[in-house]
């Protein structure tokens, strides 16, 4: 990221969202981001490092080409903190996106889908607890999963297939929360939440979290 983009950070108000952008030197393709009107404070950190100096922030944006290798490394650097992580990648295929989500990414954004406004919107959404997938990432995932059997069962919709409590669990799961965070939100044990997962997967006719979230978001 150019120093001119970073020089605007001092002008941002104290209540702005703090963003740590982790990327290799010279590998940030959005020199005009953040815009002058964005309420963002962006700090650039060099990646990769065994101990990455993320510091206090509200969200991490990881620019990388190898989610399977770089995201776990970033997660280790973040440690125990519960920070949303947005991936920005030049390409997307279903395997890459699924790997990213399985490793706890809050979102997967593809260069060709992004401009400064879209990137800011994704950052704000991630801080708000939402899963963010850009158009190309969504298309790759949709092509990789066949229609779930539940859609053909007497016309029953996805949401109608689940009990009210299971819907609450799925809403939180689709927002990117972990088992522990869902348990805290609903005042349940982690074991109970995992039992809900298994019941949900069976009812939706899917094999795991990623497929369930995609089906839920699509509904």
Secondary structure, 3 states (H helix, E strand, C coil): CCHHHHHHHHHCCCCCEEEEEEECCCCCCCCCCCCCCCCEEEEEEECCCCCCCCCCCCEEEEECCCHHHHHHHHHHHHCCCCCEEEEEECCCCHHHHHHHHHCCCCEEEEHHHCCHHHHHHHHHHHHCCCCEECHHHHHHHHHHCCCCHHHHCCCCCCHHHCCHHHHHHHHHHHCCCCHHHHHHHHCCCHHHHHHHHHHHHHHHCCCCHHHHHHHHHHC
